Amino acid sequence: MLKEIQFNEVVFATDSPGNFLKLNDDVYFFENPVIRFRPGALPWRMNHLMLAFCWKGWIRGRVDMEDCKLVAGSFLLLLPKRFVEILEISPDFEVSIIALSNEFAQSLNFGDTFREQLTVRQSPCHVLTKEGRFIISSYLRCVKPLLTSDERFTYRLEIARLLTRALVLSLASLARRVPSLKDSNRQANLVRDFVNLVADNYRTHREMDFYADRMCLTAKYITATVKARSGRSATDWIERYVVLDAQTLLTSTDMTILQISQELHFPSQSFFGKYFKRVTGVSPKDYRRAAHDFAL
């Protein structure tokens, strides 16, 4: 009989107890689960820090609106609060997955320096080197006994925290690519910094003056550079994050439209409705109804 565990809009299923382990609600381990998702489903917002190590086959999707494909011999590292969408999975897909609760991930205390070094927003997938495979196998060999140990093992959560911190920092180090001409370009770095800043602040700041002030540049220069380098305008990046979040809240929660407008820091429900309809072409109410009808 398959055991099913749901993460947001995706169900992980396994018929072997040893292929699904967890420590409290903090650390989850999946070995080659059957991944069930609804084709055409909307992106959802990650609640966990997730590491996936692909041993065979591939999985294709989007992370924060950008195409992403995890293939054999590579790993994926997703930070919490990212928007994820699964599009297709190969029949021979084999993967090991570590999922960490948001609270547990925050307790790892990576800080801003780690986030700036790890380009997981633009490049969440990375090739596994021989060294990387050794690091992962060593981690799994150490952490799996903790997940199966007796609760009387007093320090197992703290040990798991230390091991996981070492794993993620090691993978981050391996993921730092040798800079290319494109990567070292000042304009490319500006776009990266702008998108990262938007991802952290879109709920409370949707005006370009805020980002210009934070980046110590003019709004005009940021707008022109982002458009030229990414193909999307600066305001489009902001709007896409806001609307993705709104769509997720409309389809995956029971929050009222007023509550969603407040969650996203709009001055009123009416203002939120006009903003949403301008970007998507439909009202929040009609969007929720259509998504519900599709699910049925």
HUBELTA-V856564 format. One line per field, one symbol per residue. psi: psi as a letter, one per 30 degrees, with the letter a starting at -180 (. if undefined). burial: + if it has 16 or more other ideal C-beta (glycine too) atoms within 10 Angstrom, else -. Layout:
psi->???
burial->???
//
This chain:
psi->kkkkkkjcgkkkkkgkeffjlljbgekkkkjhljjkljkfllllkkflkkkkjkfkalkkakjhfkkkkjlkgllkjkllglkkkkekklfgkkkkkkkkleeeeeffheleeeeeejhfefifkkkjleeeeeeeeeeeeefeeefflkffjegeeeeeeeeeeeeeeeeeeffjlkkleeefkeeeeeeeeeeeeeffgfefjgkfeeeeeefhlkeeeeeeeeeeeffklefeeeeeeeeeeeeeeefglgkleeeeeeeghkfleeeeeeeeeeefflleeeeeeeeeeee.
burial->------++++++++----+++-+--++++++-+-+-+---++++++-+++++++---++-+-++---+-++--+++++++-+++++--+---+-+++++++--++--+-+-------++++-++++-+---+--++--++--+--++--------+--+++-+++-++-+++-++------------+-++++++-+++--+--++-+-+++------+--++-+++-++---+--+++++++++++++++-----+--++--+-+--+--++-++-------+--++--------
//
